[in-house]
């Protein structure tokens, strides 16, 4: 039986050494761990075991991490942290576009990974205490139901897109710096990862704005951050 304070983490990687280290370290820190060596096996695991967070490699046989992210996003909003030896920004963007919430480049320090795990798990706890609906201008945002309606149109968002929108919407008309947004949504360890914001703000604009190239809801303050203007 799952204990209330013991979060389930699914580790997906075809390198036995990586899965062995992650299993040992995460278990030592009180997490319940299951391991899969590719995406297909991971999907079989989640059929009868519900993870609170998934950590997955990108390069794997049978089904890679990008496809696993896409498949998981059709079934669950579980936070996903992607691991890869490839550190180029375009690889990070592809992973985030596929539904990942966070990205750690191999080789990584365990303290860094543990911090990312804690930050992503905190999102669920924050949702429980900040469940009041937000009604502003053209928007109705329900954190409890994780739903967004813009001018009577329901909009589907990924978990991190939703978290980013909620944080902006709770501070309407105020410029929020890149660092503040990254710290609030991704955790204090990610305040230099400005590419995260570029990707997710771009995705939000495509889904929310009447004209994404001329945004009126999520406005850029050059070199500083973003401002949410909910409309009339």
C-alpha positions in Angstrom: 0.0 0.0 0.0 1.3 3.5 -0.9 2.1 5.6 2.2 0.8 9.2 2.0 4.2 10.8 2.2 5.9 8.3 -0.1 5.7 9.6 -3.7 5.9 7.1 -6.5 8.6 7.8 -9.1 9.0 5.9 -12.4 12.5 5.9 -13.8 12.8 5.1 -17.5 16.3 4.5 -18.9 18.1 1.7 -20.8 21.4 2.2 -19.0 21.5 -0.2 -16.1 24.1 1.9 -14.2 21.8 5.0 -14.3 18.7 3.1 -13.2 20.6 1.4 -10.4 22.0 4.8 -9.1 18.7 6.5 -9.4 16.8 3.7 -7.7 19.2 3.6 -4.8 19.4 7.4 -4.3 15.7 8.1 -4.7 14.8 5.2 -2.4 17.2 6.5 0.2 15.3 9.8 0.1 12.0 8.1 0.8 10.5 7.7 -2.7 8.9 4.5 -4.0 10.6 3.6 -7.3 9.9 1.5 -10.3 12.1 1.1 -13.3 11.5 0.6 -17.0 14.2 0.2 -19.7 12.2 1.8 -22.6 9.0 3.7 -23.3 6.9 0.7 -24.2 7.7 -0.9 -20.9 7.0 2.3 -19.0 3.5 2.6 -20.5 2.8 -1.0 -19.4 3.9 -0.1 -15.8 1.6 2.9 -15.6 -1.4 0.8 -16.5 -1.6 -0.6 -13.0 0.8 1.7 -11.0 0.3 5.5 -10.8 3.5 7.5 -10.6 3.6 11.0 -9.0 6.6 11.8 -11.3 8.4 10.3 -14.3 12.1 10.6 -15.0 13.0 9.5 -18.5 16.0 9.3 -20.8 15.6 10.5 -24.4 17.6 8.0 -26.3 16.2 4.5 -25.8 15.3 1.5 -28.0 11.8 0.6 -29.1 10.2 3.9 -27.9 12.3 7.0 -27.1 11.7 9.5 -24.4 10.1 12.1 -26.7 7.4 9.6 -27.8 6.9 8.5 -24.3 6.2 12.1 -23.2 3.7 12.4 -26.0 1.9 9.2 -25.1 1.9 10.0 -21.4 0.4 13.4 -22.1 -2.7 11.7 -23.7 -3.3 9.9 -20.4 -2.0 11.9 -17.4 -0.7 15.2 -16.2 2.1 13.7 -14.2 5.3 15.8 -14.0 8.0 14.5 -16.4 11.7 15.2 -16.1 13.8 14.3 -19.2 17.4 13.2 -19.0 19.8 13.4 -22.0 23.4 13.7 -22.9 22.5 16.3 -25.5 22.6 19.8 -24.2 21.7 21.8 -27.2 18.8 24.2 -26.8 16.9 22.6 -29.8 16.8 19.3 -28.0 15.5 20.9 -24.9 12.8 22.6 -26.9 11.7 19.3 -28.6 11.4 17.7 -25.1 9.4 20.5 -23.7 7.2 20.6 -26.8 6.6 16.9 -26.4 5.1 17.5 -22.9 8.1 17.4 -20.6 8.1 19.7 -17.5 11.8 19.8 -16.9 15.2 18.9 -18.4 18.4 17.7 -16.9 21.6 17.2 -19.0 23.8 14.2 -18.4 26.1 14.0 -16.6 24.3 15.6 -13.7 24.8 15.8 -9.9 22.3 13.9 -7.8 21.7 17.0 -5.6 20.6 18.9 -8.8 18.2 16.1 -9.8 16.8 15.8 -6.3 16.1 19.5 -6.3 14.3 19.2 -9.6 12.3 16.3 -8.3 11.2 18.3 -5.2 10.3 21.3 -7.3 8.1 19.4 -9.7 6.4 17.5 -6.8 5.7 20.8 -5.0 3.4 21.7 -7.9 0.8 19.2 -6.8 0.9 20.4 -3.2 0.5 24.0 -4.3 -2.5 23.2 -6.4 -4.3 21.9 -3.3 -3.9 25.2 -1.4 -4.5 27.5 -4.3 -7.7 26.1 -5.8 -9.7 29.4 -6.0 -10.9 30.1 -9.5 -9.5 33.1 -11.3 -12.0 35.3 -13.2 -10.4 38.2 -15.0 -11.3 39.8 -18.3 -11.7 37.2 -21.0 -10.4 34.4 -18.7 -11.9 31.9 -16.3 -9.2 29.7 -14.8 -10.1 26.9 -12.4 -6.9 25.6 -10.7 -8.8 22.7 -9.0 -10.2 21.4 -12.3 -7.1 22.6 -14.2 -9.3 24.1 -16.8 -9.1 27.3 -18.8 -11.8 29.1 -20.7 -11.1 32.2 -22.9 -14.2 34.0 -24.2 -16.3 30.9 -23.7 -13.7 28.7 -25.5 -12.2 25.9 -23.6 -8.4 25.7 -24.0 -6.3 22.6 -23.2 -2.9 23.3 -21.6 -0.1 21.0 -20.6 0.8 21.0 -16.8 3.6 23.6 -17.0 1.7 25.8 -19.5 -1.2 25.8 -17.0 1.1 26.6 -14.0 2.7 29.4 -15.9 -0.6 30.9 -16.9 -1.9 30.7 -13.3 1.1 32.4 -11.9 0.8 35.3 -14.4 -3.0 35.5 -13.9 -2.6 35.9 -10.2 -0.5 39.0 -10.9 -2.5 40.8 -13.7 -0.9 44.0 -15.1 2.3 43.4 -13.3 5.6 42.8 -15.0 7.0 39.5 -13.7 10.8 39.0 -14.3 12.2 36.0 -16.1 13.9 34.9 -12.8 10.7 35.3 -10.8 8.7 33.2 -13.2 11.3 30.5 -13.5 11.6 30.3 -9.7 7.9 30.2 -9.2 7.0 27.6 -11.8 10.2 25.5 -12.2 11.8 26.1 -8.8 14.7 28.2 -7.6 17.3 25.9 -9.2 16.0 26.8 -12.7 16.2 30.6 -12.6 18.8 30.8 -15.4 16.9 28.6 -17.9 15.3 31.4 -19.9 14.8 29.1 -22.9 12.0 27.4 -20.8 10.1 30.6 -20.8 10.5 31.2 -24.5 9.2 27.8 -25.3 6.2 27.9 -22.9 5.2 31.5 -23.5 5.2 30.8 -27.2 3.0 27.7 -26.7 0.6 29.7 -24.5 0.3 32.4 -27.1 -0.5 29.9 -29.9 -3.3 28.5 -27.7 -4.6 31.7 -26.1 -4.0 34.7 -28.4 -6.3 35.7 -31.3 -3.0 36.7 -33.1 0.0 35.0 -31.5 2.4 37.3 -33.4 0.7 40.3 -31.9 0.0 39.1 -28.4 -2.4 41.1 -26.2 -2.8 38.7 -23.2 0.8 37.8 -22.5 2.9 40.9 -23.2 6.7 40.9 -23.4 8.6 43.5 -21.5 12.0 43.3 -23.4 14.9 42.0 -21.4 12.8 42.0 -18.2 9.9 39.5 -18.3 6.2 39.2 -19.1 2.9 40.9 -18.1 -0.5 39.3 -18.1 -3.4 41.5 -19.5 -6.6 39.6 -19.3 -8.6 41.9 -21.5 -11.7 44.0 -20.9 
